[in-house]
């Protein structure tokens, strides 16, 4: 039987050697465009697509492979007599191997300066159509979209003269994943142009970043995927400078630390344990900021994640080196800091630029059988309509503590309470079933330091009990959303104890 292979690729890595091997195995090579030229320059005999179809490329190359003599050769079931008859009647030769990858749509829009017209022209039509046809008919056609698979196919052709059914099926599945991802990116691009935020169909695509040893627990399988064209200031695009492979829980905790440290412009340090901050500090230097973050909870930081928003210098590295940490995240590390920290074999060091915008990204949360999607919570205090319902206004010092506390409490699991000064957390109550319980935990941790400090709450007070326990601990200023039908009870209690209280009218639930 006459053997044919159709090769047309934008990614030409390895394609010349692949085609040469197929030719040596007796395959006639069909090709077009740049691939055809590359193979001819390598002295590999090539038949042009137009020679097969008897029809020239038209519309500037938009139509070249969309022809029955190509698609009949791809879709024919060779075990059916009527298909065999149709092929002979129309002079169509079956195609056994298809090697195609697609116009670089993702690379085009990734540049940022590509026009809409240029993006549209990089939407491949003929390529996906050939791939889908060949993958549908994988019982008789071997279809490749990834240069990494060339070697396996050639090995099987050399060893047994054919490609196994198992391999053909696996490659077909890979093709449909590839075309689905390609279409998902195009759909996202065009949907963004229309301004639709929540379309009637949501198709998302992610690329495997890392296979993980296990998930939250050793009995759970897991993997880490990366969004194509995601922000370079996000964890999947981090550069790991040192240490062993990240685990599922490492990634989750590192994400929490990264989002908190992004809240601050001044030198800041964030320590995280089980996705909650256990200490946050700011200072004139990074070393000062970390010392404050550490002082909040020297116990919980053990085995934690630390995120920093400045290059790690030697002074900061010396503090970090003194304790057991899983990960340190920073924009960069000085040579001396790196030399010191890499002495700890298992300490993971991640470099992530913090200056790439992430606005517009959505947060996806899976539920069994479905998906929740929402805007990321980038709301800042500058956007809030602040009011002070109490008789006493916050002092300048308290205002700074209020601003600091509000940046932190939005990243603490609800119900959340943060006790702080203008530059460091003193106590954090996270994930409690009632708000006064969260306040008691935060205030107990703060101890005597709570006197004269600020208390921040992620949601309103349903009754005055949180104000009562805050007053007993010596808190002098509170920030909370307000909006409870019993706000007046909390206002009266605050006035009774001389506490200034700020309403934001914005809550920061985090579940």
Secondary structure, 3 states (H helix, E strand, C coil): CCEEEEEECCCCCCHHHHHHHHHHCCEEEEECHHHHHHHHHCCCCCEEHHHHHCCCCEHHHCECCCCHHHHHHHHCCCCCHHHHHHHHHHCCCCCCEEEECCCCHHHHHHCCCCCHHHHHHCCCCHHHHHHHHHHHCCCCCEEECCHHHHHHHHHHHHHHCCCCHHHHHHHHHHHHHHHHHHHHHHHHHHHHHHCCCCCCCCCCCEEEEEEECCCCCCCCCEEEEEECCCCCCCHHHCEEEECCCCCHHHHHHHHHHHHHHCCCCCCEEEEEECCEEEEEEECCCHHHHHHHHHHHCCCCCCCEEEEECCCECHHHHHHHHCCCEEEEEECCECHHHHHHHCCCCCCEEEECCCCCCCCCCEEEEEECCEEEEEECCCCCHHHCCCECCCCCCCCHHHHHHHHHHHHHHCCCCCCCEEEECCCEEEEEECCCCCHHHHHHHHHHHHHHHHCCCEEEECCCCCCCHHHHHHHHHCCCEEEECCCCCCHHHHHHHHHHHCCEEEECCCCCCCC
